Amino acid sequence: MTSSIAPLLVGLLTSQLPALEVGDEIPRWRLPVENPSAWGSEHVDLRAFFDGGDRNDEQVVVTFGASWCGPCKLELKALLELRSLLDEMRTQVVVVVADQEPEGRAAMVAWLKADLQVPFAIVADDMGLLARRYRTSELPASFVADRQGRLIWAHAGWSSETTPALLKTLRTGFEERPQGPADETTNALTGRDAQPPG
């Protein structure tokens, strides 16, 4: 499959499905990761984030990219630059590699691991099943879920306005989350209310 055909296939797979809307539950799935050492686990399991799992105080960004997609790489570089802020806002990133060809998929995974050295989970969407479940018809495509697993932001494409809009969404979600024991301990030690990252 050539790089020009790949985007067309994604569109054909998803064109008959309604788009995910804000407030919808995002799809749950469990898949092996391509970078277990960097991610810290052999799998990424979205049920652990949303369905009463041990990570259900975190927001999640699911972003689709491919080796033939220049804007995807720009978005991923921007996300990597935000790593410290993402950590402060208890946000995890999952990168879904949308390449269907083995060569393209391998190239994208290698670029993410060796060139960018991303700490984010990397999963391969070999058959386009995740693209179908998320109704992605354009790349890059990003989805943000709150700690209940509901969609709070979705965006296709990339521009200079994408990253500020994403940050605004994540900051709002972080500020509106219920405080947990760690927050209460921090507040007691510092003698002040928790502050959102600036």
PyMOL commands that set and color helices and strands:
alter all, ss='L'
color gray80, all
select helices_A, chain A and resi 5-14+36-39+47-50+70-81+83-88+102-116+129-134+162-176+181-190
alter helices_A, ss='H'
color red, helices_A
select strands_A, chain A and resi 30-32+43-45+59-65+91-97+121-124+141-145+151-156
alter strands_A, ss='S'
color yellow, strands_A
deselect
rebuild
show_as cartoon
